[in-house]
Amino acid sequence: MTRPVLTAQSVTELGAEVRGAVLVAGSHGGVIAAYLGAASGAHALILNDAGVGMENAGIAGLAWLDGIGMAAATVSHMSARIGDGADSLARGRITHANKAARSAGVEPGMSARQAAQRLCGAAAAHAASPAYADGRWKIGAQGRYELWALDSVGKLVPEDAGRILLIGSHGGLHGGRPDSALDCAGRPVAARAAAFNDAGVGIDEIGITRLPELARRGVPAVTVSHDTARIGDGRSMLHGLISHVNTPSEALGARRGMRLRDWISCL
């Protein structure tokens, strides 16, 4: 069957046009991204493996989607920039495919473009996407600052200004866009501090590109290693080890290899 093959920088920015399409999105392959992709009505998904990481969180969405019979695969984070679906389609290489995608002929090693063509003929999901928990939790306070865990940067709200935010999303700008660093409804959110997952850093060091943009805004920001926290899980961030820092966070004591929770206690 002929279907459109569309690209998106993030599954947090989808519209009605993706319904029924094979969607190549720049998001990681974790559960929350899989949920958002399925909820959009896309026929099948190709995401980024984000280095796979702790407890295979970077590809956990594939098994989750098998539960509803939706075909999905991931490209290597070293073959295409996370946060850039067009780049994934242009040069991505498949690393993992779920049962439904393999049934359509998708195999590791093939190009994302070839995989997308095969996914056009994949069987449709046999069930609707189950509900996903809210993805926002207030987990305490550090001094006068509230501490919040967000599974995705898509869960950001204007009230997060002044808060310490542990965000399960990757630390890459969507398509290189500065306005995707830490923004809600087109407006920057001036957090007290922010932490992201480095998604294995990846090709072109894309997984840490939010940090210099947030430094330009004066927001202390760090990434934690994808091997020490589950991508797509804000609460897991608290136990991660810092992998990269920006200038404002370094001025506040952030160092590579430091436990994120220890740096937060310094704030």
C-alpha positions in Angstrom: 0.0 0.0 0.0 1.3 3.5 -0.8 1.4 5.8 2.2 3.1 9.1 2.7 6.5 9.0 4.5 6.8 12.1 6.7 9.5 13.5 9.0 9.3 15.4 12.2 11.9 16.8 14.5 10.0 15.6 17.6 6.9 13.6 18.5 6.0 16.4 20.8 5.3 18.6 17.7 2.9 16.5 15.6 -0.2 17.6 13.7 -3.1 15.8 12.1 -1.1 15.4 8.9 0.8 12.4 10.3 -2.4 10.3 10.7 -2.0 7.2 8.5 1.6 8.1 7.5 4.9 6.3 8.1 6.6 8.8 10.5 10.3 9.2 10.8 10.8 11.3 13.9 13.9 12.6 15.6 12.7 11.6 19.1 14.3 8.8 21.1 12.8 5.4 21.0 11.6 5.4 24.6 8.1 4.6 25.9 6.8 8.2 26.1 8.0 8.9 22.5 6.3 5.7 21.3 3.1 6.7 23.1 3.1 10.2 21.5 3.8 8.7 18.1 1.0 6.1 18.4 -1.4 8.7 19.8 -0.8 10.9 16.7 -2.4 8.2 14.5 0.7 7.5 12.5 0.7 4.1 10.8 4.3 3.2 11.8 7.3 4.9 13.4 11.1 5.2 13.0 12.8 6.8 16.0 16.4 7.3 17.2 17.9 4.7 19.5 19.6 7.4 21.7 22.5 5.1 22.3 20.1 2.5 23.8 21.4 3.3 27.3 20.4 2.3 30.8 18.0 -0.7 30.8 17.6 -0.4 27.1 15.4 2.7 27.6 16.3 4.2 24.3 14.5 1.4 22.4 11.9 0.4 25.1 9.1 2.0 23.0 9.5 -0.8 20.4 8.3 -3.5 22.7 5.6 -1.2 24.0 4.3 -0.7 20.5 4.3 -4.4 19.8 1.7 -4.6 22.5 -0.7 -2.8 20.2 0.7 -4.3 17.0 2.2 -1.1 15.7 5.4 -1.4 13.6 8.4 0.6 14.8 12.2 0.7 14.4 15.1 2.9 15.5 18.1 4.3 13.7 21.6 4.5 15.3 22.3 7.7 17.2 25.7 7.6 15.4 24.1 7.5 11.9 21.7 10.5 12.2 21.1 13.4 14.5 18.6 12.9 17.3 15.9 15.6 17.1 16.0 15.6 13.3 13.7 13.3 11.5 14.8 14.6 8.0 18.4 13.6 8.8 17.2 10.2 10.0 15.5 9.6 6.7 18.5 10.9 4.7 21.3 9.0 6.4 19.9 6.9 9.3 20.7 3.2 9.6 18.4 0.8 11.4 19.6 -0.8 14.6 16.5 -2.3 16.1 13.0 -3.3 14.8 10.0 -4.6 16.8 8.2 -7.8 15.8 5.6 -5.9 13.8 8.3 -4.1 11.8 10.3 -7.3 11.2 7.2 -8.9 9.8 7.1 -6.1 7.2 10.7 -6.8 6.2 12.6 -4.2 8.3 16.0 -5.4 9.4 19.0 -3.9 11.2 21.6 -2.4 8.9 19.2 -1.2 6.2 18.7 2.5 5.5 15.9 4.3 7.2 14.5 5.2 3.7 14.3 1.6 2.7 12.8 0.7 6.1 10.2 3.4 5.7 9.2 2.1 2.3 8.7 -1.4 3.8 6.7 0.0 6.7 4.2 1.4 4.3 3.1 -2.2 3.9 3.1 -3.1 7.6 -0.1 -4.3 9.2 -2.1 -1.6 11.0 -2.1 -1.6 14.8 -4.7 -3.9 16.2 -5.5 -1.7 19.3 -5.5 1.9 20.3 -2.7 3.4 22.2 -3.2 2.9 26.0 -3.1 5.9 28.3 0.2 7.2 29.5 0.7 8.6 33.0 0.9 12.4 33.2 4.7 12.5 33.0 5.1 15.4 35.5 6.0 15.0 39.2 6.9 17.4 41.9 9.6 15.4 43.7 10.7 17.9 46.4 12.4 21.2 46.9 15.9 22.4 47.2 15.9 25.5 49.4 13.3 27.8 47.9 13.3 26.1 44.5 10.8 23.4 43.6 12.2 20.3 42.1 10.2 18.7 39.2 10.7 15.7 37.1 9.4 15.7 33.5 9.4 12.6 31.3 9.6 14.9 28.2 10.3 18.5 27.4 6.8 18.4 25.8 5.5 18.4 29.4 7.0 21.9 30.1 4.6 24.5 31.4 5.1 28.3 31.9 4.9 27.8 35.7 8.2 25.9 35.4 10.1 29.2 35.4 12.3 29.3 38.5 12.1 25.6 39.1 14.9 23.0 39.0 13.8 20.7 36.1 14.9 17.1 35.6 13.8 16.4 32.0 14.0 12.9 30.5 14.3 14.2 27.0 17.6 14.2 25.0 19.8 17.2 25.3 19.7 18.0 21.5 18.0 21.0 19.9 15.2 19.9 17.6 16.5 20.4 14.1 19.2 22.8 15.6 16.5 25.3 16.5 17.4 27.5 19.5 13.7 27.9 20.3 13.5 24.2 21.2 16.0 24.5 24.0 13.6 25.1 26.9 10.5 26.8 25.6 6.7 26.5 26.1 4.1 27.9 23.6 6.9 29.8 21.9 8.3 31.5 25.0 11.5 30.7 26.8 11.1 29.2 30.3 13.7 30.6 32.7 14.3 27.6 34.9 16.6 27.8 37.9 18.4 24.9 36.4 17.8 22.1 34.0 19.1 18.6 33.3 18.7 16.4 30.3 19.8 12.9 29.1 22.8 13.0 26.7 21.3 10.2 24.5 24.8 8.9 24.0 25.8 12.3 22.6 25.7 10.9 19.1 26.8 12.1 15.7 27.8 15.7 15.4 27.6 15.8 19.2 23.9 16.6 18.8 22.8 15.2 22.1 24.3 18.1 24.1 23.4 21.1 21.9 20.8 22.5 24.3 23.6 23.4 26.8 25.3 26.3 24.9 21.9 27.8 24.0 20.8 27.6 27.6 24.2 29.1 28.6 23.4 32.0 26.3 20.2 32.5 28.2 21.9 32.3 31.5 20.3 29.0 32.5 22.5 26.5 34.3 22.1 23.2 32.5 23.8 19.8 32.4 23.3 16.4 30.8 23.5 13.0 32.5 25.0 10.0 30.9 22.5 7.8 29.0 24.1 4.8 30.8 23.2 6.1 34.2 19.6 7.3 33.8 16.7 6.1 31.7 15.9 8.4 28.8 12.3 9.4 28.8 12.1 9.0 32.6 12.5 12.3 34.5 12.6 10.6 37.9 15.4 8.4 36.8 17.5 11.5 36.2 18.0 12.1 39.9 20.3 9.1 40.1 22.3 9.9 36.9 25.9 11.0 36.6 26.7 14.4 35.0 28.3 13.9 31.6 28.4 17.5 30.2 28.0 21.0 31.7 27.5 24.5 30.4 29.2 27.6 31.7 26.5 28.7 34.2 26.2 25.3 35.7 30.0 24.9 36.0 30.1 28.2 37.9 27.6 26.6 40.3 29.8 23.6 40.9 28.7 21.1 38.3 31.4 18.7 37.2 31.6 15.7 34.9 31.2 12.4 36.8 29.3 14.1 39.7 26.0 12.7 40.8 23.2 14.9 39.6 21.6 14.9 43.0 24.8 16.1 44.6 24.9 19.1 42.3 21.3 19.9 42.9 22.0 19.9 46.7 24.6 22.7 46.0 22.0 24.9 44.3 
